[in-house]
Amino acid sequence: MNMKRIVIASSPHIHSEDTLHRVMYDVVIALIPAMIISTVFFGLRVLAVMGIAVISAVLFEAGFLKLAGHDRIRSTAFDGSAIIAGLLLAFNVPPTCPFWIVIIGSFIAIVVTKHTFGGLGYNLFNPALVGRIFLLISFPVQMTAWTKPTFWKADALSGATPLGVLKTEGLAAVQDMFSIQSNFIGTIPGCLGEISAAALLIGAGYLLVRKVISWHIPVFFLGTLAVFTGLFWLIDSGTYANPLFHIVSGGAILGAFFMATDMVTSPLTRNGQMIFGFGCGLLTGIIRLFGGYPEGVAFAILLMNATVPLIDRYTEVKKVGL
Amino acid sequence: MKLFTFPRGGVHPPDHKAPSAHQSIRLLPLPGQVAIAMNQHLGKPAKCLVKKGQDLTVGEKIGEADGFISASVHSSVAGKVSRVDPAMTAVGTWADTVFIDVDNEATAAGYRAFTNQTPADWRQMDSREMIGKIQVAGIVGMGGAAFPTNVKLSPPPDKTIDTILINGAECEPYLTADHQLMLERSADLLAGIGIMQRILGIENTWIGIEANKPDAIAVLEKLITDGNHPGIRVAPLKTRYPQGGEKQLITAVTGRVVPSGKLPFEVGCLVQNTGTAIAIYEAVCLDKPLIDRITTITGFVKQPGNFRIPIGVAFDHAIDSGAGGFIDAGRVRAVINGGPMMGKTVRTIDIGTMKGTSGILVLADTDYNTKPEGPCIRCGRCIDGCPMGLMPTSLALHAEFNKSAGLKDVMDCIECGTCSYVCPTHRQLVHWLRIGKTIFRNADRS
């Protein structure tokens, strides 16, 4: 009887349909609404920015794997994780960002942040966010060259982000220039992918339904941010913006649902994830209200990334029967 | 209907039970030879009692229990011993094996003699006599683990058992043998339960059945109301793997939690599989040793079904003569002794079935979807899925790097397979945890 290919293996012998690819491409799908909104508001150039970020990320990934003598280069480079890192990096730069800066960011994200730590699953910090922070510090002019949404019109007008206006000109100026509704829909200057809270929330809902992410990190992140900024707003609503403004402005939604929830760089257990989300929200609030930068989401998540091993150690699940 | 369930973790794989469900139990045509291994059970293998050339009758003892945790082995056929040699068994280890050339007519007559007699009345027997009969009959747990039953029925003197749990969950995908047993042999099942109640001197009994077997629940619920079955209740269980895990079943039905590293009698429970309860009835009332069992043959075979299989019939004979053979032998990727979650792949298919063979599952290339292991992406699904509250990914890493210090929880793993099943990067977590158990045991010993 021809049974040459019979397998001797350890149980279980069946597997759920879930694969790494499915998890990763679900994230890509969830980013599509924000990609569409960004293209509509800022024009076709953002497609080029995203394309260059993704292509360079995949090429850096494949190149590194080749140098490292990896044996499954094609499937690993296209497992979706490099695509997500590239996309999220693009989401975190201004729409006018020069292409060469995007490529540098891609290199920092994939090679320095991800692969020097061992590649997928082993990196301590969120690759896209390290890329963003590196670019922000290295190229402050290009990385803060904000423009107003043009809606396909050719002439891009420069303008400041709501959080930037809040930092430099105060609450009254923000209230004159932006409404909560415009922040929610995304008709504001800002990073390529962060402007539309609505589009991001649609994607976030998809990830929650598909169980790719759980509610713990986003709810504690945004909840803490709201409580923290809300306290100051209650004390002095003439100086401090209201909590809703803080949630729909800047990278809070993008960070809470798409970056802080990155599985590799967030805690393993639910309790740990709640602590992590709390820390992200608190640090974001502190940086926004009292720090030198108008926006603190990226710094907050990276700082909390560093605490993940410690959080993991103290939040192990309780075994049954103790 | 209130459904009982365990509180933590678990998963619900597609159950694939339809092909063999409600197929009435069929007899296998006898093979020319059977191979009966001495390690049919957990614990020490039995000592072989027979020699080449010896004539055997159906039910004759061929292996003597060796030590406290061991079980006797009996000939499942009448015939002549052709040889006694160490051989590979269906659980993947080598053991002394008795190869018997089958005498068809004498074998059929031997089985008829067991079934045609008037069953003895267990209500007239005392506890010691019944335990003795169970021990002599070599009864072991038939859900797959094959733990000697008489040991389970004899708790240490300082422990009292107040609840009997009959495990009819059959939570493994594909398998339907217990389901069919509950439908076809419900009276014998209740008699087996009565015997256990009498042995332990208690009445409180639950029969746990997953809700995907509503007909079995209905049949038993009807039968237990006739007044002759005091204390027996049916507990419909949520269809969720591993609902039939011993510790999960106890918590689901009674709310009690078996302490880490302890056995069910610590919380006053005794868990027995439905097939075991029927074997107990046959041993006590018919003096029939454990020489055959009901096994589901399913998967990539032409006629899936439930079969009464004499112990020691080869897998290939069972598949060919019972289930009509493979659909396409060239596409068979794995033949499994047991279910897909906890069963073991067999190395060759010409080896004998065993007392613990609850299923013979054939998986084709399209069913066998395990991929090469990837890195852990720390998604935490294994942690959410673990019914024992362990952190499989952390334990697996400790095993991978041979660090015994971080492995103290690994002994609580029941190897249900949920973590490996849900892992998106196909990490062989259960496998690493098994290796972790060895690392921990060795470190503990030195």
Chai-1 contact restraints between the chains, C-beta under 6 A:
chainA,res_idxA,chainB,res_idxB,connection_type,confidence,min_distance_angstrom,max_distance_angstrom,comment,restraint_id
A,M1,B,A329,contact,1.0,0.0,6.0,A-B,restraint_1
A,N2,B,A329,contact,1.0,0.0,6.0,A-B,restraint_2
A,N2,B,G330,contact,1.0,0.0,6.0,A-B,restraint_3
A,M3,B,A329,contact,1.0,0.0,6.0,A-B,restraint_4
A,M3,B,V332,contact,1.0,0.0,6.0,A-B,restraint_5
A,V7,B,R333,contact,1.0,0.0,6.0,A-B,restraint_6
A,V7,B,A334,contact,1.0,0.0,6.0,A-B,restraint_7
A,I8,B,T345,contact,1.0,0.0,6.0,A-B,restraint_8
A,I8,B,R347,contact,1.0,0.0,6.0,A-B,restraint_9
A,A9,B,T345,contact,1.0,0.0,6.0,A-B,restraint_10
A,S10,B,Q428,contact,1.0,0.0,6.0,A-B,restraint_11
A,S10,B,H431,contact,1.0,0.0,6.0,A-B,restraint_12
A,S11,B,M342,contact,1.0,0.0,6.0,A-B,restraint_13
A,S11,B,G417,contact,1.0,0.0,6.0,A-B,restraint_14
A,P12,B,M341,contact,1.0,0.0,6.0,A-B,restraint_15
A,P12,B,G417,contact,1.0,0.0,6.0,A-B,restraint_16
A,P12,B,S420,contact,1.0,0.0,6.0,A-B,restraint_17
A,P12,B,Y421,contact,1.0,0.0,6.0,A-B,restraint_18
A,H13,B,A334,contact,1.0,0.0,6.0,A-B,restraint_19
A,H13,B,I336,contact,1.0,0.0,6.0,A-B,restraint_20
A,H13,B,P340,contact,1.0,0.0,6.0,A-B,restraint_21
A,I14,B,P340,contact,1.0,0.0,6.0,A-B,restraint_22
A,H15,B,N369,contact,1.0,0.0,6.0,A-B,restraint_23
A,H15,B,T370,contact,1.0,0.0,6.0,A-B,restraint_24
A,H15,B,Y421,contact,1.0,0.0,6.0,A-B,restraint_25
A,S16,B,Y421,contact,1.0,0.0,6.0,A-B,restraint_26
A,S16,B,V422,contact,1.0,0.0,6.0,A-B,restraint_27
A,D18,B,P424,contact,1.0,0.0,6.0,A-B,restraint_28
A,T19,B,P424,contact,1.0,0.0,6.0,A-B,restraint_29
A,L20,B,G374,contact,1.0,0.0,6.0,A-B,restraint_30
A,L20,B,P424,contact,1.0,0.0,6.0,A-B,restraint_31
A,L20,B,T425,contact,1.0,0.0,6.0,A-B,restraint_32
A,V23,B,P424,contact,1.0,0.0,6.0,A-B,restraint_33
A,L120,B,P375,contact,1.0,0.0,6.0,A-B,restraint_34
A,G121,B,P375,contact,1.0,0.0,6.0,A-B,restraint_35
A,G121,B,C376,contact,1.0,0.0,6.0,A-B,restraint_36
A,G121,B,I377,contact,1.0,0.0,6.0,A-B,restraint_37
A,M263,B,I377,contact,1.0,0.0,6.0,A-B,restraint_38
A,M263,B,R378,contact,1.0,0.0,6.0,A-B,restraint_39
A,M263,B,C379,contact,1.0,0.0,6.0,A-B,restraint_40
A,V264,B,I377,contact,1.0,0.0,6.0,A-B,restraint_41
A,V264,B,R378,contact,1.0,0.0,6.0,A-B,restraint_42
A,L268,B,R378,contact,1.0,0.0,6.0,A-B,restraint_43
A,L268,B,G380,contact,1.0,0.0,6.0,A-B,restraint_44
A,E316,B,M391,contact,1.0,0.0,6.0,A-B,restraint_45
A,V317,B,I383,contact,1.0,0.0,6.0,A-B,restraint_46
A,V317,B,G389,contact,1.0,0.0,6.0,A-B,restraint_47
A,K318,B,G389,contact,1.0,0.0,6.0,A-B,restraint_48
A,K319,B,G389,contact,1.0,0.0,6.0,A-B,restraint_49
A,K319,B,L390,contact,1.0,0.0,6.0,A-B,restraint_50
A,K319,B,D409,contact,1.0,0.0,6.0,A-B,restraint_51
A,K319,B,D412,contact,1.0,0.0,6.0,A-B,restraint_52
A,V320,B,M388,contact,1.0,0.0,6.0,A-B,restraint_53
A,V320,B,G389,contact,1.0,0.0,6.0,A-B,restraint_54
A,G321,B,V257,contact,1.0,0.0,6.0,A-B,restraint_55
A,G321,B,V258,contact,1.0,0.0,6.0,A-B,restraint_56
A,G321,B,P259,contact,1.0,0.0,6.0,A-B,restraint_57
A,G321,B,S260,contact,1.0,0.0,6.0,A-B,restraint_58
A,L322,B,S260,contact,1.0,0.0,6.0,A-B,restraint_59
